[in-house]
Amino acid sequence: MNSLSIDTTSVSFALGEVFGVLLVVGGVLTLIWRLSGPWRRVSAPPRPLPALQLAQLRTRRRNMVVGVLALIAAGGVVAAVSSYMT
């Protein structure tokens, strides 16, 4: 492939970079969500917990993971927008 024939100033090239960044960010988000599954579910707590406390713990852990994913997604969108602007 001749790299001299690629127009790095075209809109298509810029959109390809944006979609590439968003694809990587989506993969990272999916990986984190899948790997955090056992931690979020709390299948075997260290001590027996009542059902209400166990549900609250699961909700708290889920919200923590969702918050981290939201921060990563926001960073990914900023990275994608900045790659489009340059």
Gaussian input, Z-matrix of N, CA and C with variables (Angstrom, degrees):
# hf/3-21g

backbone

0 1
 N
 C     1     B1
 C     2     B2     1     A1
 N     3     B3     2     A2     1     D1
 C     4     B4     3     A3     2     D2
 C     5     B5     4     A4     3     D3
 N     6     B6     5     A5     4     D4
 C     7     B7     6     A6     5     D5
 C     8     B8     7     A7     6     D6
 N     9     B9     8     A8     7     D7
 C    10    B10     9     A9     8     D8
 C    11    B11    10    A10     9     D9
 N    12    B12    11    A11    10    D10
 C    13    B13    12    A12    11    D11
 C    14    B14    13    A13    12    D12
 N    15    B15    14    A14    13    D13
 C    16    B16    15    A15    14    D14
 C    17    B17    16    A16    15    D15
 N    18    B18    17    A17    16    D16
 C    19    B19    18    A18    17    D17
 C    20    B20    19    A19    18    D18
 N    21    B21    20    A20    19    D19
 C    22    B22    21    A21    20    D20
 C    23    B23    22    A22    21    D21
 N    24    B24    23    A23    22    D22
 C    25    B25    24    A24    23    D23
 C    26    B26    25    A25    24    D24
 N    27    B27    26    A26    25    D25
 C    28    B28    27    A27    26    D26
 C    29    B29    28    A28    27    D27
 N    30    B30    29    A29    28    D28
 C    31    B31    30    A30    29    D29
 C    32    B32    31    A31    30    D30
 N    33    B33    32    A32    31    D31
 C    34    B34    33    A33    32    D32
 C    35    B35    34    A34    33    D33
 N    36    B36    35    A35    34    D34
 C    37    B37    36    A36    35    D35
 C    38    B38    37    A37    36    D36
 N    39    B39    38    A38    37    D37
 C    40    B40    39    A39    38    D38
 C    41    B41    40    A40    39    D39
 N    42    B42    41    A41    40    D40
 C    43    B43    42    A42    41    D41
 C    44    B44    43    A43    42    D42
 N    45    B45    44    A44    43    D43
 C    46    B46    45    A45    44    D44
 C    47    B47    46    A46    45    D45
 N    48    B48    47    A47    46    D46
 C    49    B49    48    A48    47    D47
 C    50    B50    49    A49    48    D48
 N    51    B51    50    A50    49    D49
 C    52    B52    51    A51    50    D50
 C    53    B53    52    A52    51    D51
 N    54    B54    53    A53    52    D52
 C    55    B55    54    A54    53    D53
 C    56    B56    55    A55    54    D54
 N    57    B57    56    A56    55    D55
 C    58    B58    57    A57    56    D56
 C    59    B59    58    A58    57    D57
 N    60    B60    59    A59    58    D58
 C    61    B61    60    A60    59    D59
 C    62    B62    61    A61    60    D60
 N    63    B63    62    A62    61    D61
 C    64    B64    63    A63    62    D62
 C    65    B65    64    A64    63    D63
 N    66    B66    65    A65    64    D64
 C    67    B67    66    A66    65    D65
 C    68    B68    67    A67    66    D66
 N    69    B69    68    A68    67    D67
 C    70    B70    69    A69    68    D68
 C    71    B71    70    A70    69    D69
 N    72    B72    71    A71    70    D70
 C    73    B73    72    A72    71    D71
 C    74    B74    73    A73    72    D72
 N    75    B75    74    A74    73    D73
 C    76    B76    75    A75    74    D74
 C    77    B77    76    A76    75    D75
 N    78    B78    77    A77    76    D76
 C    79    B79    78    A78    77    D77
 C    80    B80    79    A79    78    D78
 N    81    B81    80    A80    79    D79
 C    82    B82    81    A81    80    D80
 C    83    B83    82    A82    81    D81
 N    84    B84    83    A83    82    D82
 C    85    B85    84    A84    83    D83
 C    86    B86    85    A85    84    D84
 N    87    B87    86    A86    85    D85
 C    88    B88    87    A87    86    D86
 C    89    B89    88    A88    87    D87
 N    90    B90    89    A89    88    D88
 C    91    B91    90    A90    89    D89
 C    92    B92    91    A91    90    D90
 N    93    B93    92    A92    91    D91
 C    94    B94    93    A93    92    D92
 C    95    B95    94    A94    93    D93
 N    96    B96    95    A95    94    D94
 C    97    B97    96    A96    95    D95
 C    98    B98    97    A97    96    D96
 N    99    B99    98    A98    97    D97
 C   100   B100    99    A99    98    D98
 C   101   B101   100   A100    99    D99
 N   102   B102   101   A101   100   D100
 C   103   B103   102   A102   101   D101
 C   104   B104   103   A103   102   D102
 N   105   B105   104   A104   103   D103
 C   106   B106   105   A105   104   D104
 C   107   B107   106   A106   105   D105
 N   108   B108   107   A107   106   D106
 C   109   B109   108   A108   107   D107
 C   110   B110   109   A109   108   D108
 N   111   B111   110   A110   109   D109
 C   112   B112   111   A111   110   D110
 C   113   B113   112   A112   111   D111
 N   114   B114   113   A113   112   D112
 C   115   B115   114   A114   113   D113
 C   116   B116   115   A115   114   D114
 N   117   B117   116   A116   115   D115
 C   118   B118   117   A117   116   D116
 C   119   B119   118   A118   117   D117
 N   120   B120   119   A119   118   D118
 C   121   B121   120   A120   119   D119
 C   122   B122   121   A121   120   D120
 N   123   B123   122   A122   121   D121
 C   124   B124   123   A123   122   D122
 C   125   B125   124   A124   123   D123
 N   126   B126   125   A125   124   D124
 C   127   B127   126   A126   125   D125
 C   128   B128   127   A127   126   D126
 N   129   B129   128   A128   127   D127
 C   130   B130   129   A129   128   D128
 C   131   B131   130   A130   129   D129
 N   132   B132   131   A131   130   D130
 C   133   B133   132   A132   131   D131
 C   134   B134   133   A133   132   D132
 N   135   B135   134   A134   133   D133
 C   136   B136   135   A135   134   D134
 C   137   B137   136   A136   135   D135
 N   138   B138   137   A137   136   D136
 C   139   B139   138   A138   137   D137
 C   140   B140   139   A139   138   D138
 N   141   B141   140   A140   139   D139
 C   142   B142   141   A141   140   D140
 C   143   B143   142   A142   141   D141
 N   144   B144   143   A143   142   D142
 C   145   B145   144   A144   143   D143
 C   146   B146   145   A145   144   D144
 N   147   B147   146   A146   145   D145
 C   148   B148   147   A147   146   D146
 C   149   B149   148   A148   147   D147
 N   150   B150   149   A149   148   D148
 C   151   B151   150   A150   149   D149
 C   152   B152   151   A151   150   D150
 N   153   B153   152   A152   151   D151
 C   154   B154   153   A153   152   D152
 C   155   B155   154   A154   153   D153
 N   156   B156   155   A155   154   D154
 C   157   B157   156   A156   155   D155
 C   158   B158   157   A157   156   D156
 N   159   B159   158   A158   157   D157
 C   160   B160   159   A159   158   D158
 C   161   B161   160   A160   159   D159
 N   162   B162   161   A161   160   D160
 C   163   B163   162   A162   161   D161
 C   164   B164   163   A163   162   D162
 N   165   B165   164   A164   163   D163
 C   166   B166   165   A165   164   D164
 C   167   B167   166   A166   165   D165
 N   168   B168   167   A167   166   D166
 C   169   B169   168   A168   167   D167
 C   170   B170   169   A169   168   D168
 N   171   B171   170   A170   169   D169
 C   172   B172   171   A171   170   D170
 C   173   B173   172   A172   171   D171
 N   174   B174   173   A173   172   D172
 C   175   B175   174   A174   173   D173
 C   176   B176   175   A175   174   D174
 N   177   B177   176   A176   175   D175
 C   178   B178   177   A177   176   D176
 C   179   B179   178   A178   177   D177
 N   180   B180   179   A179   178   D178
 C   181   B181   180   A180   179   D179
 C   182   B182   181   A181   180   D180
 N   183   B183   182   A182   181   D181
 C   184   B184   183   A183   182   D182
 C   185   B185   184   A184   183   D183
 N   186   B186   185   A185   184   D184
 C   187   B187   186   A186   185   D185
 C   188   B188   187   A187   186   D186
 N   189   B189   188   A188   187   D187
 C   190   B190   189   A189   188   D188
 C   191   B191   190   A190   189   D189
 N   192   B192   191   A191   190   D190
 C   193   B193   192   A192   191   D191
 C   194   B194   193   A193   192   D192
 N   195   B195   194   A194   193   D193
 C   196   B196   195   A195   194   D194
 C   197   B197   196   A196   195   D195
 N   198   B198   197   A197   196   D196
 C   199   B199   198   A198   197   D197
 C   200   B200   199   A199   198   D198
 N   201   B201   200   A200   199   D199
 C   202   B202   201   A201   200   D200
 C   203   B203   202   A202   201   D201
 N   204   B204   203   A203   202   D202
 C   205   B205   204   A204   203   D203
 C   206   B206   205   A205   204   D204
 N   207   B207   206   A206   205   D205
 C   208   B208   207   A207   206   D206
 C   209   B209   208   A208   207   D207
 N   210   B210   209   A209   208   D208
 C   211   B211   210   A210   209   D209
 C   212   B212   211   A211   210   D210
 N   213   B213   212   A212   211   D211
 C   214   B214   213   A213   212   D212
 C   215   B215   214   A214   213   D213
 N   216   B216   215   A215   214   D214
 C   217   B217   216   A216   215   D215
 C   218   B218   217   A217   216   D216
 N   219   B219   218   A218   217   D217
 C   220   B220   219   A219   218   D218
 C   221   B221   220   A220   219   D219
 N   222   B222   221   A221   220   D220
 C   223   B223   222   A222   221   D221
 C   224   B224   223   A223   222   D222
 N   225   B225   224   A224   223   D223
 C   226   B226   225   A225   224   D224
 C   227   B227   226   A226   225   D225
 N   228   B228   227   A227   226   D226
 C   229   B229   228   A228   227   D227
 C   230   B230   229   A229   228   D228
 N   231   B231   230   A230   229   D229
 C   232   B232   231   A231   230   D230
 C   233   B233   232   A232   231   D231
 N   234   B234   233   A233   232   D232
 C   235   B235   234   A234   233   D233
 C   236   B236   235   A235   234   D234
 N   237   B237   236   A236   235   D235
 C   238   B238   237   A237   236   D236
 C   239   B239   238   A238   237   D237
 N   240   B240   239   A239   238   D238
 C   241   B241   240   A240   239   D239
 C   242   B242   241   A241   240   D240
 N   243   B243   242   A242   241   D241
 C   244   B244   243   A243   242   D242
 C   245   B245   244   A244   243   D243
 N   246   B246   245   A245   244   D244
 C   247   B247   246   A246   245   D245
 C   248   B248   247   A247   246   D246
 N   249   B249   248   A248   247   D247
 C   250   B250   249   A249   248   D248
 C   251   B251   250   A250   249   D249
 N   252   B252   251   A251   250   D250
 C   253   B253   252   A252   251   D251
 C   254   B254   253   A253   252   D252
 N   255   B255   254   A254   253   D253
 C   256   B256   255   A255   254   D254
 C   257   B257   256   A256   255   D255

   B1=1.4407
   B2=1.5150
   B3=1.2613
   B4=1.4559
   B5=1.5243
   B6=1.3187
   B7=1.4609
   B8=1.5208
   B9=1.3190
   B10=1.4592
   B11=1.5248
   B12=1.3271
   B13=1.4524
   B14=1.5252
   B15=1.3275
   B16=1.4572
   B17=1.5264
   B18=1.3155
   B19=1.4551
   B20=1.5237
   B21=1.3164
   B22=1.4651
   B23=1.5204
   B24=1.3115
   B25=1.4590
   B26=1.5243
   B27=1.3316
   B28=1.4653
   B29=1.5311
   B30=1.3110
   B31=1.4615
   B32=1.5259
   B33=1.2992
   B34=1.4708
   B35=1.5260
   B36=1.3100
   B37=1.4647
   B38=1.5224
   B39=1.3351
   B40=1.4619
   B41=1.5302
   B42=1.3274
   B43=1.4623
   B44=1.5304
   B45=1.3096
   B46=1.4595
   B47=1.5200
   B48=1.3252
   B49=1.4663
   B50=1.5242
   B51=1.3221
   B52=1.4677
   B53=1.5183
   B54=1.3361
   B55=1.4597
   B56=1.5297
   B57=1.3111
   B58=1.4571
   B59=1.5134
   B60=1.3154
   B61=1.4632
   B62=1.5185
   B63=1.3319
   B64=1.4609
   B65=1.5247
   B66=1.3263
   B67=1.4619
   B68=1.5260
   B69=1.3128
   B70=1.4686
   B71=1.5284
   B72=1.3193
   B73=1.4660
   B74=1.5225
   B75=1.3191
   B76=1.4652
   B77=1.5114
   B78=1.3179
   B79=1.4659
   B80=1.5121
   B81=1.3234
   B82=1.4683
   B83=1.5246
   B84=1.3319
   B85=1.4681
   B86=1.5243
   B87=1.3245
   B88=1.4604
   B89=1.5272
   B90=1.3086
   B91=1.4655
   B92=1.5291
   B93=1.3133
   B94=1.4697
   B95=1.5228
   B96=1.3290
   B97=1.4622
   B98=1.5220
   B99=1.3351
   B100=1.4644
   B101=1.5248
   B102=1.3330
   B103=1.4678
   B104=1.5227
   B105=1.3166
   B106=1.4573
   B107=1.5222
   B108=1.3219
   B109=1.4623
   B110=1.5185
   B111=1.3256
   B112=1.4691
   B113=1.5367
   B114=1.3144
   B115=1.4605
   B116=1.5305
   B117=1.3405
   B118=1.4590
   B119=1.5227
   B120=1.3246
   B121=1.4632
   B122=1.5195
   B123=1.2992
   B124=1.4715
   B125=1.5236
   B126=1.3046
   B127=1.4545
   B128=1.5317
   B129=1.3263
   B130=1.4631
   B131=1.5291
   B132=1.3318
   B133=1.4601
   B134=1.5248
   B135=1.3346
   B136=1.4613
   B137=1.5234
   B138=1.2969
   B139=1.4640
   B140=1.5224
   B141=1.3076
   B142=1.4680
   B143=1.5334
   B144=1.3074
   B145=1.4535
   B146=1.5176
   B147=1.3186
   B148=1.4684
   B149=1.5257
   B150=1.3136
   B151=1.4690
   B152=1.5220
   B153=1.3271
   B154=1.4653
   B155=1.5293
   B156=1.3248
   B157=1.4689
   B158=1.5265
   B159=1.3178
   B160=1.4586
   B161=1.5341
   B162=1.3167
   B163=1.4686
   B164=1.5297
   B165=1.3220
   B166=1.4646
   B167=1.5197
   B168=1.3309
   B169=1.4619
   B170=1.5276
   B171=1.3273
   B172=1.4696
   B173=1.5257
   B174=1.3246
   B175=1.4629
   B176=1.5230
   B177=1.3131
   B178=1.4655
   B179=1.5287
   B180=1.3208
   B181=1.4656
   B182=1.5275
   B183=1.3193
   B184=1.4673
   B185=1.5199
   B186=1.3173
   B187=1.4588
   B188=1.5271
   B189=1.3241
   B190=1.4662
   B191=1.5282
   B192=1.3197
   B193=1.4678
   B194=1.5247
   B195=1.3200
   B196=1.4621
   B197=1.5247
   B198=1.3321
   B199=1.4654
   B200=1.5163
   B201=1.3264
   B202=1.4690
   B203=1.5265
   B204=1.3274
   B205=1.4657
   B206=1.5281
   B207=1.3227
   B208=1.4634
   B209=1.5243
   B210=1.3295
   B211=1.4684
   B212=1.5221
   B213=1.3218
   B214=1.4606
   B215=1.5276
   B216=1.3345
   B217=1.4632
   B218=1.5259
   B219=1.3287
   B220=1.4695
   B221=1.5267
   B222=1.3242
   B223=1.4654
   B224=1.5152
   B225=1.3207
   B226=1.4535
   B227=1.5158
   B228=1.3211
   B229=1.4650
   B230=1.5276
   B231=1.3214
   B232=1.4733
   B233=1.5259
   B234=1.3290
   B235=1.4616
   B236=1.5300
   B237=1.3315
   B238=1.4619
   B239=1.5214
   B240=1.3205
   B241=1.4568
   B242=1.5263
   B243=1.3284
   B244=1.4614
   B245=1.5243
   B246=1.3288
   B247=1.4771
   B248=1.5336
   B249=1.3317
   B250=1.4624
   B251=1.5277
   B252=1.3239
   B253=1.4747
   B254=1.5251
   B255=1.3201
   B256=1.4843
   B257=1.4949
   A1=108.32
   A2=115.22
   A3=120.97
   A4=109.06
   A5=117.35
   A6=120.35
   A7=112.56
   A8=117.70
   A9=119.52
   A10=111.86
   A11=117.23
   A12=119.63
   A13=112.61
   A14=118.79
   A15=122.18
   A16=108.56
   A17=115.62
   A18=120.90
   A19=108.78
   A20=116.88
   A21=121.13
   A22=112.61
   A23=118.30
   A24=120.59
   A25=112.00
   A26=118.11
   A27=120.39
   A28=110.76
   A29=114.39
   A30=120.91
   A31=110.11
   A32=117.64
   A33=120.78
   A34=111.60
   A35=116.47
   A36=120.12
   A37=110.10
   A38=116.53
   A39=120.55
   A40=111.26
   A41=117.12
   A42=119.98
   A43=111.45
   A44=116.84
   A45=119.93
   A46=111.66
   A47=116.42
   A48=119.50
   A49=111.12
   A50=116.88
   A51=120.77
   A52=110.37
   A53=117.13
   A54=119.77
   A55=111.62
   A56=117.47
   A57=120.51
   A58=111.65
   A59=117.14
   A60=120.97
   A61=110.11
   A62=116.86
   A63=119.93
   A64=111.99
   A65=117.40
   A66=120.65
   A67=110.89
   A68=116.91
   A69=120.61
   A70=110.27
   A71=116.87
   A72=120.25
   A73=110.44
   A74=117.49
   A75=120.40
   A76=112.47
   A77=116.69
   A78=120.03
   A79=112.65
   A80=116.29
   A81=120.36
   A82=110.28
   A83=117.34
   A84=120.66
   A85=111.15
   A86=116.90
   A87=120.80
   A88=110.99
   A89=116.32
   A90=120.56
   A91=111.54
   A92=116.65
   A93=119.98
   A94=110.33
   A95=117.63
   A96=120.49
   A97=110.96
   A98=116.57
   A99=119.98
   A100=112.25
   A101=116.63
   A102=119.48
   A103=113.00
   A104=117.72
   A105=120.09
   A106=112.66
   A107=117.43
   A108=121.39
   A109=114.76
   A110=119.19
   A111=119.00
   A112=112.84
   A113=117.66
   A114=120.72
   A115=110.34
   A116=116.74
   A117=120.42
   A118=112.30
   A119=117.39
   A120=120.76
   A121=113.64
   A122=119.47
   A123=124.12
   A124=109.89
   A125=116.70
   A126=120.10
   A127=112.18
   A128=117.85
   A129=120.34
   A130=108.95
   A131=118.00
   A132=119.30
   A133=110.80
   A134=117.54
   A135=120.09
   A136=113.31
   A137=117.45
   A138=120.98
   A139=107.41
   A140=118.06
   A141=119.42
   A142=110.75
   A143=115.50
   A144=121.36
   A145=109.93
   A146=116.62
   A147=118.30
   A148=110.19
   A149=115.99
   A150=121.24
   A151=111.75
   A152=117.67
   A153=120.46
   A154=110.76
   A155=117.42
   A156=120.22
   A157=111.15
   A158=116.74
   A159=120.52
   A160=110.23
   A161=117.02
   A162=120.48
   A163=110.57
   A164=117.11
   A165=120.15
   A166=111.11
   A167=116.77
   A168=120.78
   A169=110.72
   A170=116.52
   A171=120.36
   A172=110.95
   A173=116.31
   A174=119.95
   A175=111.19
   A176=117.46
   A177=121.31
   A178=110.55
   A179=116.95
   A180=119.94
   A181=111.46
   A182=116.64
   A183=119.83
   A184=110.25
   A185=116.94
   A186=120.40
   A187=111.81
   A188=117.29
   A189=120.17
   A190=110.25
   A191=116.63
   A192=120.21
   A193=110.26
   A194=117.53
   A195=120.48
   A196=110.51
   A197=117.80
   A198=120.75
   A199=112.39
   A200=116.58
   A201=120.27
   A202=110.28
   A203=116.47
   A204=119.92
   A205=111.11
   A206=117.13
   A207=120.02
   A208=110.98
   A209=117.01
   A210=119.91
   A211=111.39
   A212=116.67
   A213=120.33
   A214=110.23
   A215=117.00
   A216=120.60
   A217=110.87
   A218=116.82
   A219=119.94
   A220=110.42
   A221=116.34
   A222=119.64
   A223=112.06
   A224=116.94
   A225=120.62
   A226=112.38
   A227=116.80
   A228=119.86
   A229=110.12
   A230=116.49
   A231=119.99
   A232=109.51
   A233=117.29
   A234=120.52
   A235=111.12
   A236=116.73
   A237=120.00
   A238=111.01
   A239=117.22
   A240=120.50
   A241=110.58
   A242=116.43
   A243=118.52
   A244=111.19
   A245=118.09
   A246=118.96
   A247=109.85
   A248=117.84
   A249=120.38
   A250=110.97
   A251=116.29
   A252=120.18
   A253=113.13
   A254=118.17
   A255=119.07
   A256=112.20
   D1=132.99
   D2=-179.88
   D3=-88.40
   D4=109.70
   D5=-177.31
   D6=-72.87
   D7=-13.10
   D8=178.51
   D9=-74.64
   D10=-16.59
   D11=-178.57
   D12=-89.76
   D13=0.82
   D14=179.59
   D15=-88.75
   D16=124.98
   D17=179.10
   D18=-89.40
   D19=100.51
   D20=-176.99
   D21=-76.35
   D22=-2.45
   D23=178.08
   D24=-102.27
   D25=2.75
   D26=-177.72
   D27=-81.12
   D28=158.62
   D29=178.44
   D30=-67.46
   D31=-37.08
   D32=179.79
   D33=-62.56
   D34=-40.40
   D35=177.58
   D36=-63.82
   D37=-43.49
   D38=-179.95
   D39=-64.41
   D40=-41.86
   D41=178.13
   D42=-66.14
   D43=-34.95
   D44=175.26
   D45=-62.77
   D46=-40.51
   D47=176.05
   D48=-63.89
   D49=-42.26
   D50=-179.86
   D51=-62.70
   D52=-47.81
   D53=179.52
   D54=-64.67
   D55=-33.04
   D56=176.35
   D57=-64.97
   D58=-44.29
   D59=178.39
   D60=-63.81
   D61=-44.97
   D62=-179.50
   D63=-66.28
   D64=-32.70
   D65=177.09
   D66=-65.94
   D67=-42.41
   D68=178.20
   D69=-65.20
   D70=-43.75
   D71=179.27
   D72=-63.18
   D73=-41.63
   D74=176.90
   D75=-62.20
   D76=-38.88
   D77=176.18
   D78=-64.41
   D79=-41.16
   D80=178.44
   D81=-65.19
   D82=-43.14
   D83=178.47
   D84=-61.39
   D85=-43.38
   D86=178.98
   D87=-63.59
   D88=-42.44
   D89=179.82
   D90=-63.15
   D91=-44.35
   D92=178.95
   D93=-63.88
   D94=-43.12
   D95=-179.25
   D96=-62.60
   D97=-43.58
   D98=-179.41
   D99=-67.80
   D100=-41.53
   D101=-177.73
   D102=-74.00
   D103=-23.13
   D104=179.82
   D105=-88.38
   D106=-0.45
   D107=-177.50
   D108=-55.78
   D109=-52.92
   D110=179.57
   D111=-61.70
   D112=-34.69
   D113=179.13
   D114=-69.03
   D115=-38.51
   D116=-179.56
   D117=-70.19
   D118=-33.95
   D119=-175.09
   D120=-77.01
   D121=-25.95
   D122=179.99
   D123=48.27
   D124=61.98
   D125=-175.96
   D126=-71.26
   D127=-34.08
   D128=-179.39
   D129=-132.29
   D130=88.82
   D131=179.66
   D132=-67.15
   D133=155.53
   D134=-177.87
   D135=-62.85
   D136=-29.04
   D137=175.89
   D138=-133.59
   D139=152.68
   D140=-178.99
   D141=-62.92
   D142=131.39
   D143=179.60
   D144=-118.45
   D145=146.54
   D146=172.39
   D147=-63.76
   D148=158.13
   D149=-174.73
   D150=-59.58
   D151=-38.30
   D152=-178.51
   D153=-66.64
   D154=-44.25
   D155=178.60
   D156=-65.77
   D157=-37.79
   D158=178.37
   D159=-64.25
   D160=-41.80
   D161=177.96
   D162=-65.33
   D163=-39.27
   D164=178.22
   D165=-65.75
   D166=-39.62
   D167=178.48
   D168=-64.24
   D169=-43.03
   D170=177.87
   D171=-62.69
   D172=-42.73
   D173=179.18
   D174=-64.70
   D175=-42.07
   D176=179.49
   D177=-63.09
   D178=-44.48
   D179=179.68
   D180=-66.62
   D181=-39.28
   D182=177.62
   D183=-62.84
   D184=-43.65
   D185=179.67
   D186=-64.72
   D187=-34.38
   D188=176.96
   D189=-64.61
   D190=-45.14
   D191=-179.75
   D192=-66.14
   D193=-41.09
   D194=178.46
   D195=-63.53
   D196=-38.34
   D197=176.81
   D198=-63.11
   D199=-43.52
   D200=178.12
   D201=-64.61
   D202=-41.55
   D203=178.32
   D204=-63.87
   D205=-37.08
   D206=178.30
   D207=-65.39
   D208=-39.49
   D209=177.07
   D210=-64.60
   D211=-42.70
   D212=179.29
   D213=-65.52
   D214=-41.06
   D215=178.94
   D216=-64.00
   D217=-40.69
   D218=178.12
   D219=-63.45
   D220=-42.11
   D221=176.19
   D222=-63.09
   D223=-37.80
   D224=177.85
   D225=-66.23
   D226=-39.17
   D227=177.95
   D228=-66.34
   D229=-40.39
   D230=177.65
   D231=-63.18
   D232=-42.43
   D233=178.64
   D234=-64.11
   D235=-39.67
   D236=179.85
   D237=-67.18
   D238=-42.40
   D239=179.31
   D240=-66.02
   D241=-40.81
   D242=-179.83
   D243=-69.10
   D244=-31.34
   D245=177.23
   D246=-71.65
   D247=-28.66
   D248=177.29
   D249=-74.02
   D250=-35.17
   D251=-176.13
   D252=-74.76
   D253=-22.81
   D254=-176.75
   D255=-87.92

